[in-house]
Amino acid sequence: MKTNKKELTVFALCAYAIPFLMMPLLYICLHNGQDTSIFANAQMFYPAAGVMLAFLLAKRQDTPKRFYILYLAAAAVMLAASVLSAVMPQAPWLWIANLVIVIASVLGWIFLLTEKKTKREACGLRLHGKLLTALGICVYFLAVKTGMVFLSMAMQGGDSWAEYLAYWRTSAPWVIAVALIPNFFLSFLPFFGEEYGWRYYLTPALQNRLGARRGALAVGVLWGLWHLPLNLFFYSPETSLQSIASQLVVCVTMGVFFTFAYEKCGKNIWLPVLLHYLNNNMILVWTGTADIGNQVIAWGDVAFSAIMYGVVFLPFLAAKCYRKNK
């Protein structure tokens, strides 16, 4: 896939400028004690929106216009709901945003499955084979992430560890895990929104300029910094520096693995989309809660995370896909 400065500019404006322009509104919402999670949900739409808008403005051939227009409309509604949540906080904007995600996701599948294969192929949307390889990658990802959570809880020891083991003896984590399967098809668009921007578009664009390894690592850094408005005003307002550092660790290392998965399965964007979905939603299974806001992160947590993520994901830099020349 070839790109140019004009397309990269459009992508950057959508993917980066919009989230950073939202920072004053995030600050107002946080200062007023409002829930800012709607901004996180909306922000996930912007990278893919940047790709699609760039392609449409460039009048690229064989673009799946129905799907692109649907996605851009959903992204615009999510953006509007975020802005309105700051000025009219009494309205159920988060509920509206979730409804938009479900409706747009269902329509998205319909538009994609009824689109010509040539158009899906031309824009990196076709589902390729290597299903067993993809399954193995997903199993590895779930195994190591689950192991990280158990190790982290075990290190707390005492009552916390006992309570966590008791939680796994209930039906709750297993019921939630099963429910996540149909939920993927009803809410895939936000995760697609990030991966279509980072893995499909930006990674090859930077790899063509910097080489396979440095390009993927650069995307990891950019992906991590892209979360900065959320680190400051959603994830961890009280320990923002630690949150930013932890975010960079996760995005750089996990970005290496997601890119490996994408390349290993024949540039199949749906595998990193699924991995991203599992990473964000399995927290319900691992901890029993979806509350990821207002965390307090210590520098020791950052160091522990760097060691764990580095050990399980950075070795994939030795994979064949990273030995390509600039």
Backbone torsions as a table, in degrees:
resi	resn	phi	psi	omega
1	MET	NA	126.2	178.5
2	LYS	-101.0	147.3	177.1
3	THR	-137.9	174.4	179.9
4	ASN	-140.9	174.9	-174.9
5	LYS	-63.3	-36.0	-179.4
6	LYS	-64.0	-45.1	178.6
7	GLU	-66.0	-41.0	178.3
8	LEU	-63.0	-35.0	178.1
9	THR	-65.9	-45.2	178.0
10	VAL	-61.6	-43.3	178.1
11	PHE	-60.0	-47.5	-177.6
12	ALA	-63.5	-39.2	179.9
13	LEU	-63.7	-41.3	179.6
14	CYS	-74.2	-47.9	-173.4
15	ALA	-71.4	-38.2	-172.9
16	TYR	-108.6	-44.2	-174.8
17	ALA	-63.4	-42.9	-177.9
18	ILE	-61.7	-51.0	178.9
19	PRO	-57.5	-39.1	-177.6
20	PHE	-75.4	-28.3	174.5
21	LEU	-70.8	-19.7	178.4
22	MET	-79.2	-9.0	-174.0
23	MET	-59.5	-41.8	176.9
24	PRO	-60.7	-38.8	178.5
25	LEU	-68.4	-39.0	176.2
26	LEU	-60.9	-41.9	178.6
27	TYR	-62.3	-43.8	179.9
28	ILE	-62.0	-45.6	-179.8
29	CYS	-62.6	-44.9	179.9
30	LEU	-63.7	-42.5	-180.0
31	HIS	-63.1	-33.1	-179.9
32	ASN	-88.6	4.0	178.5
33	GLY	75.4	21.9	-179.4
34	GLN	-87.6	155.2	175.2
35	ASP	-72.2	128.4	-178.4
36	THR	-107.2	12.4	-176.9
37	SER	-64.8	-25.3	179.1
38	ILE	-63.0	-31.8	177.8
39	PHE	-65.9	-36.8	178.2
40	ALA	-66.3	-43.3	179.4
41	ASN	-63.2	-42.8	-179.2
42	ALA	-68.3	-38.6	-176.5
43	GLN	-61.3	-30.2	-179.6
44	MET	-64.2	-21.0	-178.7
45	PHE	-78.9	-24.9	-166.6
46	TYR	-68.6	-37.9	-179.8
47	PRO	-59.3	-49.1	179.3
48	ALA	-65.9	-35.3	177.2
49	ALA	-59.8	-37.8	177.6
50	GLY	-64.3	-41.3	178.2
51	VAL	-63.4	-49.2	-176.4
52	MET	-64.4	-42.8	179.1
53	LEU	-64.6	-39.4	178.2
54	ALA	-62.8	-43.5	-179.8
55	PHE	-66.3	-41.7	-179.1
56	LEU	-68.1	-41.1	178.9
57	LEU	-66.5	-32.7	178.1
58	ALA	-80.3	-4.9	-179.4
59	LYS	54.9	46.1	176.9
60	ARG	-64.0	146.6	179.6
61	GLN	-77.5	152.8	173.5
62	ASP	60.4	34.9	173.2
63	THR	-84.8	139.4	177.0
64	PRO	-76.2	82.0	-169.0
65	LYS	-61.2	-37.3	-179.2
66	ARG	-60.7	-47.1	-179.7
67	PHE	-66.1	-42.6	-179.5
68	TYR	-61.8	-46.3	-178.5
69	ILE	-65.5	-41.5	175.8
70	LEU	-58.1	-47.3	-177.6
71	TYR	-63.8	-45.3	-179.4
72	LEU	-63.8	-36.5	177.1
73	ALA	-65.1	-43.5	178.2
74	ALA	-62.8	-42.0	178.5
75	ALA	-62.1	-39.7	179.1
76	ALA	-64.9	-40.5	178.1
77	VAL	-65.6	-41.7	178.4
78	MET	-62.4	-41.0	177.6
79	LEU	-62.9	-45.8	-179.6
80	ALA	-63.0	-41.6	179.6
81	ALA	-63.4	-36.5	177.8
82	SER	-63.1	-48.6	-179.3
83	VAL	-62.5	-45.2	-177.9
84	LEU	-67.3	-27.1	179.0
85	SER	-65.0	-24.2	179.1
86	ALA	-81.5	-30.8	-176.2
87	VAL	-98.6	-22.4	177.8
88	MET	-133.6	67.7	-172.9
89	PRO	-65.9	-14.1	-177.6
90	GLN	-74.5	-20.4	-179.4
91	ALA	-77.6	152.7	-178.1
92	PRO	-81.2	65.0	-173.3
93	TRP	-66.5	-36.3	179.6
94	LEU	-65.2	-40.8	176.9
95	TRP	-62.7	-42.0	178.4
96	ILE	-63.2	-43.3	179.9
97	ALA	-62.0	-43.0	178.7
98	ASN	-64.4	-36.7	177.3
99	LEU	-65.5	-40.4	177.1
100	VAL	-60.5	-43.2	-179.6
101	ILE	-60.8	-45.1	-179.0
102	VAL	-65.2	-49.5	-178.4
103	ILE	-62.3	-46.8	-179.1
104	ALA	-66.2	-34.7	178.4
105	SER	-65.4	-44.5	179.0
106	VAL	-63.6	-47.2	177.5
107	LEU	-63.6	-34.7	179.1
108	GLY	-61.3	-43.9	177.0
109	TRP	-61.4	-42.5	-179.5
110	ILE	-62.1	-46.7	-179.1
111	PHE	-64.9	-39.5	-179.6
112	LEU	-68.7	-45.4	-176.4
113	LEU	-71.0	-19.9	179.0
114	THR	-101.7	5.2	179.2
115	GLU	-86.7	155.1	178.3
116	LYS	-65.5	141.9	179.9
117	LYS	-60.2	-34.1	-178.6
118	THR	-63.3	-37.2	-179.9
119	LYS	-73.9	-38.9	176.7
120	ARG	-64.7	-39.8	179.9
121	GLU	-66.5	-41.6	-176.1
122	ALA	-64.4	-28.1	-176.9
123	CYS	-113.9	21.1	172.5
124	GLY	69.9	29.0	-175.5
125	LEU	-110.8	-1.1	-177.1
126	ARG	-81.1	140.5	177.3
127	LEU	-83.1	116.9	-179.7
128	HIS	-91.3	-179.9	-179.3
129	GLY	-80.6	-141.3	-177.7
130	LYS	58.7	44.2	-176.7
131	LEU	-65.6	-36.5	179.4
132	LEU	-66.3	-39.6	176.7
133	THR	-63.6	-43.3	178.6
134	ALA	-62.4	-40.5	178.8
135	LEU	-62.9	-44.0	178.9
136	GLY	-60.9	-40.5	178.9
137	ILE	-64.6	-42.5	178.7
138	CYS	-64.5	-41.1	179.1
139	VAL	-63.2	-43.7	178.1
140	TYR	-60.4	-46.3	-178.2
141	PHE	-60.6	-47.1	179.9
142	LEU	-65.1	-37.7	-178.9
143	ALA	-65.4	-47.8	-176.5
144	VAL	-71.4	-37.1	178.6
145	LYS	-67.3	-40.7	177.1
146	THR	-64.6	-41.4	177.5
147	GLY	-60.5	-38.9	177.7
148	MET	-61.1	-44.6	-178.6
149	VAL	-63.8	-45.5	-179.3
150	PHE	-63.9	-40.9	179.1
151	LEU	-64.1	-42.9	179.1
152	SER	-61.3	-43.2	179.4
153	MET	-69.6	-38.3	180.0
154	ALA	-63.3	-35.0	-179.2
155	MET	-68.9	-21.3	176.0
156	GLN	-74.0	-31.6	175.9
157	GLY	62.5	-171.2	174.6
158	GLY	56.8	-141.0	-176.6
159	ASP	-64.6	-34.9	-178.9
160	SER	-60.9	-45.0	179.4
161	TRP	-66.8	-41.0	179.0
162	ALA	-64.3	-42.2	178.8
163	GLU	-65.9	-36.5	-180.0
164	TYR	-67.3	-42.4	177.1
165	LEU	-63.8	-36.6	177.8
166	ALA	-65.0	-36.5	177.4
167	TYR	-59.9	-40.5	-179.3
168	TRP	-73.8	-13.4	175.2
169	ARG	-87.1	-3.4	175.3
170	THR	-91.9	174.7	179.8
171	SER	-83.8	-14.2	-172.3
172	ALA	-53.3	-54.8	-176.7
173	PRO	-63.1	-32.9	-178.1
174	TRP	-74.2	-38.5	177.4
175	VAL	-65.9	-43.2	179.2
176	ILE	-62.7	-41.8	-179.0
177	ALA	-60.1	-42.3	178.6
178	VAL	-66.3	-40.8	-178.6
179	ALA	-64.8	-25.4	-179.2
180	LEU	-68.3	-20.3	-178.4
181	ILE	-66.7	-57.7	177.3
182	PRO	-67.4	-27.5	-178.6
183	ASN	-63.7	-29.8	178.2
184	PHE	-58.4	-43.3	-177.1
185	PHE	-72.4	-20.2	179.9
186	LEU	-94.2	-6.2	-175.2
187	SER	-147.8	32.0	-174.3
188	PHE	-76.9	-21.4	-170.0
189	LEU	-59.2	-43.3	179.3
190	PRO	-61.1	-37.8	-178.8
191	PHE	-73.8	-37.5	171.0
192	PHE	-61.0	-37.7	-178.4
193	GLY	-57.6	-39.0	178.0
194	GLU	-78.4	-48.4	-172.1
195	GLU	-68.4	-33.9	177.1
196	TYR	-65.7	-31.4	176.9
197	GLY	-78.5	-48.1	-173.9
198	TRP	-79.7	-53.9	-172.8
199	ARG	-81.8	-46.0	-176.0
200	TYR	-74.5	-41.5	-171.1
201	TYR	-102.7	-59.5	-170.3
202	LEU	-72.6	-38.0	-178.1
203	THR	-60.1	-53.7	177.6
204	PRO	-63.4	-31.6	179.2
205	ALA	-62.6	-43.1	179.6
206	LEU	-79.5	-31.7	177.4
207	GLN	-64.8	-34.6	177.2
208	ASN	-63.9	-25.1	-177.9
209	ARG	-99.0	-33.1	-172.1
210	LEU	-113.8	-11.2	-172.8
211	GLY	99.2	164.0	-172.0
212	ALA	-62.2	-50.6	-176.3
213	ARG	-70.6	-52.8	-176.7
214	ARG	-64.7	-33.7	177.8
215	GLY	-64.2	-44.9	179.5
216	ALA	-66.2	-40.4	179.1
217	LEU	-67.0	-37.3	178.6
218	ALA	-64.1	-40.5	177.0
219	VAL	-62.9	-38.5	177.5
220	GLY	-59.5	-42.2	178.4
221	VAL	-65.5	-45.9	180.0
222	LEU	-64.2	-38.4	176.9
223	TRP	-63.0	-43.5	179.3
224	GLY	-63.8	-45.9	-179.7
225	LEU	-67.4	-26.6	177.0
226	TRP	-60.1	-26.3	179.6
227	HIS	-80.9	-3.7	-171.0
228	LEU	-53.1	-45.0	177.6
229	PRO	-57.7	-36.0	179.6
230	LEU	-75.4	-36.2	176.1
231	ASN	-60.9	-38.9	-176.4
232	LEU	-76.5	-37.3	-169.3
233	PHE	-123.8	5.2	179.3
234	PHE	-137.3	-62.5	-174.5
235	TYR	-63.1	-51.2	-172.2
236	SER	-153.5	70.3	-177.4
237	PRO	-59.2	-32.3	-176.4
238	GLU	-79.4	-25.5	-179.7
239	THR	-130.8	61.0	-172.3
240	SER	-65.1	-41.7	-178.6
241	LEU	-61.8	-44.1	177.6
242	GLN	-64.0	-37.5	179.3
243	SER	-64.9	-43.1	178.5
244	ILE	-63.7	-44.6	179.3
245	ALA	-61.9	-44.5	178.8
246	SER	-64.0	-38.8	179.0
247	GLN	-62.5	-42.7	179.2
248	LEU	-63.8	-41.9	177.7
249	VAL	-58.0	-49.9	-176.7
250	VAL	-64.8	-45.9	-174.9
251	CYS	-70.4	-38.9	179.3
252	VAL	-66.5	-49.5	-176.4
253	THR	-71.8	-45.3	-179.0
254	MET	-71.8	-28.5	175.0
255	GLY	-63.0	-37.3	175.5
256	VAL	-59.5	-44.2	-178.5
257	PHE	-70.5	-41.6	179.8
258	PHE	-63.6	-40.0	178.2
259	THR	-66.7	-41.0	175.0
260	PHE	-57.9	-46.2	-179.6
261	ALA	-61.8	-42.6	179.5
262	TYR	-60.4	-46.9	-178.2
263	GLU	-72.9	-41.1	-176.1
264	LYS	-61.1	-32.5	-178.5
265	CYS	-102.2	33.2	172.9
266	GLY	71.9	41.6	-178.9
267	LYS	56.2	47.6	179.7
268	ASN	-93.1	103.4	-175.1
269	ILE	-64.8	-23.1	-174.2
270	TRP	-71.6	-21.5	176.9
271	LEU	-70.5	-52.1	175.3
272	PRO	-63.2	-29.2	175.1
273	VAL	-62.2	-45.4	178.8
274	LEU	-65.4	-42.3	178.6
275	LEU	-62.0	-41.1	178.6
276	HIS	-64.4	-41.5	177.3
277	TYR	-60.9	-46.1	-179.9
278	LEU	-63.2	-42.1	-179.1
279	ASN	-59.9	-42.0	-176.4
280	ASN	-80.8	-31.7	-172.1
281	ASN	-100.7	-22.2	178.0
282	MET	-67.4	-11.3	175.0
283	ILE	-59.5	-29.2	174.9
284	LEU	-62.8	-38.0	179.7
285	VAL	-76.2	-45.3	-174.5
286	TRP	-69.3	-34.5	-174.0
287	THR	-121.6	-15.5	-178.9
288	GLY	81.5	8.4	179.0
289	THR	-143.8	151.7	177.4
290	ALA	-106.3	9.0	-177.4
291	ASP	-79.1	108.0	-179.4
292	ILE	-117.4	9.9	179.9
293	GLY	-93.6	158.8	174.9
294	ASN	55.3	41.3	176.2
295	GLN	-78.2	154.1	173.0
296	VAL	-113.3	115.7	-174.3
297	ILE	-113.9	128.3	177.4
298	ALA	-94.4	158.6	178.6
299	TRP	-64.0	-28.8	174.9
300	GLY	-63.8	-35.9	176.2
301	ASP	-64.5	-39.1	179.2
302	VAL	-63.6	-45.3	179.8
303	ALA	-63.1	-44.1	179.1
304	PHE	-61.5	-42.4	178.4
305	SER	-63.9	-41.6	-179.5
306	ALA	-61.7	-40.3	179.5
307	ILE	-66.4	-48.7	-176.8
308	MET	-64.2	-50.3	-177.5
309	TYR	-66.9	-36.9	178.3
310	GLY	-64.0	-40.5	-177.9
311	VAL	-67.2	-41.4	-172.5
312	VAL	-91.1	-18.6	-175.6
313	PHE	-117.4	-35.5	-176.2
314	LEU	-65.5	-28.5	177.0
315	PRO	-57.9	-19.1	179.5
316	PHE	-70.9	-8.1	172.9
317	LEU	-65.1	-16.2	178.0
318	ALA	-85.8	-2.8	-178.2
319	ALA	-65.9	160.4	-176.6
320	LYS	-58.2	-37.9	-176.8
321	CYS	-63.5	-18.9	-179.8
322	TYR	-98.1	5.0	179.0
323	ARG	-101.3	9.5	177.8
324	LYS	-72.9	145.0	179.0
325	ASN	-76.8	162.9	178.3
326	LYS	-62.5	NA	NA
